[in-house]
């Protein structure tokens, strides 16, 4: 699914970023060569077009994000263990790896687009529209910075449109500073976004959910719990009756935020579905590890039927495409859904402890398992950290959560060291962060410093 009328036009923008603008069919933007920096957005229609362009930029984020997340965990691997892609599964990622550079650029492109909207708000006369565009931009900017800080650690925090002379933005900012900005953007967005919006656009619930995840990342369990309790008690979202419907009945009310795509559309399709489920003769990415396959509970038949392609046991079935062209897939990418919210609610109540008997945490955990007909914790029973981490691994497999879950739960070094050794690889603490792309260090003329271990 996608906003059908989006058409992209690309402009130059600064050393670290790729700029881009978009229009809908109702807009009449001048050719890029005729648009000056001081006069690009001059009315509400143009700012609205720029806001839609943010969502167009978001489509680039999931294309290979799985390599930087799932394939750096114990969940997935390449089909052939060749080339740059094999670096992720063996924890040997190089600063020149093309995928890490592409992901960096895609996220900063979203940040650039969001900042362009934020600097152009005075062109919007209607206060309601101005608030909407502002908070959609802050939501997207928060999401992109959140992606970057978890992946690379010390990244530039960019809170305005920058040009080549703005060298103060080219060096590393601390994860603490970036996460503070992320939380502020999600907090502002949650206060200003509507409860309901067309599918694929940011809402109050989506902002609250990602805000809560950012708070969990910083260890603010009470703040996260408050937000997650609000989402759950609002009744706005609910688990689908069938696990498969989450992924193959798109736009359902389990989804807080998704990035939509269209089948068989040269501009609005994606090919991550192809790589995960077909991959050609030699390519193929995000295939199931033996470790994950061994973790499946044989009783978990409803989820296994979706997680595993019934025709090819090491491929996931979660993104089987309905497109006629296997490389032009329309499966949407789910960024946040209600099952994740429920399990985060339990995590926030657990608050880093080894276990809890809290009734709300147990009920949240039980709800996810009840949906797929699995055993639950009896009244007064205990939910352990290991149980919760396992449930997140299976419920959210192939949705790019596993690595960051291990980090938040304080289990990454233990789990990934053991997993790497079982595969004949070596994992060290510095492997939790990706290297800063070498090309970005080069263009910053040394202001941007490489992460330790690379």
Phi, psi and omega in degrees: 000150183192159171291108193294337191264008184285135173228130185266144168227139188248138180236161175279149183201081169082161187287316187273347192238159168251124180270154177203148174231162181218166173218159168263172182301336183278353183264156179228073182279145177291160176303149182308322183293343182260000185262120177271157182297331183272354185223025186289310181249113186239358179207174185299320181298319180291321177292324176296317176300321178293327177292316176298327179297332176299315180294325175299319177294325179299334180299337182282342189293315185280354191306314176230018179302328181301329180293323182279349185238286184298320182284352172259019175236193178269011184272317191220168185210175172277166177281325188240354181055049181233153170068199181302326184295325180295338179299329182289315183287336181261003179058044179231040185293131180263151178299341179267003180302127186295322185294324181289329176290320179296318180294319176303308182298319182297318180289320178289335173297316177298318179297317177301313181298319179296317179294326176296320176296314183297327179279351184251009188296335180294345177283352182260116183280323183285121185295326178295315178294320179301315179296319180299310182296319180301314186280333171295319179294318180293322177301311182293320179296320177297317180297315182294316177296324178296317175302314185292315184291326178287328182279316190245345180083259183278093183240157176295132173268116186243105184250016174203166175293129182241157176234182188299332182277352182276062188292342179294345178266359188269351183262178183284139166252155183289152175304324180298317179293319181293316180295325175299318178292321177301312181297320179297318179295315179294322179297314179297317181297320180296328180284336187247346182277154179284161175291319180243146178203163175305144182304133181099350177255154187291145178229171177301316181297319179296318179295318179296319181296316179286328173300315179298319180294323176295321178295319175301322179297327179272353181088011177273081185290320182293320177296318178295317181300319180300315180293317182291324175298321178298316181297312183294315183288341180293334182073009181290328184238156180206153174293141171292150179297322181247133181302319182298328183295337177302323188256337185242007168234078194291152181081017183283168187275014167275342189268123174275323176204135177219156175257114188275152175223167178240144173294141167055043180232120186301331184260334190241018177256174176223164179239012176293330176298319178301311184295324183280339189237347179226290173075005178071191184289317187245332180278193183124119187231160176064037176277155188289130175284159173299327180298315179292317179302321180289339181279342181297134174280123180304336178283346185275055190292325183293318179285320180300325180297337178262319183293328185244129175297121184296342181266335182222109194290341179260007173258148173282149175260003187289336184235031175301129189269151173254006183284156177279336175254118187297340180262359178241077189262151183247008178299127177289157175256119181274118178275321183208133178222170191294326177300320176298316179300314180298317180289327173292324177301314176297320179297317181295321179290322176300322172055040176084356180284169180285333182197167176208151172248010181305130186295324180292317178296316180295319180296321179295314178298314181299323183300320180293320180285323179299324181304325183251017171073027180262164180297152182234173178277131179289160179307131182082359181283176188249134172256123180260162177300319181296320178297316182292317179297319177298316182297320177297321182300315184280311183301321187251018180303141179069016177247015171071031180253336193304310183300311183289332173296314179301321179294311182298323182279357180072025184245001189297311183298315181296309185292315186282331174297315179293318180296313181302316180298322179293339180260005182079022181244176179234133177240136175231164182304327180290346179285353178292335176250145173284158172290149170294131181305132184300325180299325180288323175296320180296312184288339177279357181056041174089355179292326179272121184262147181285150175292152177301145176094356182238000000 
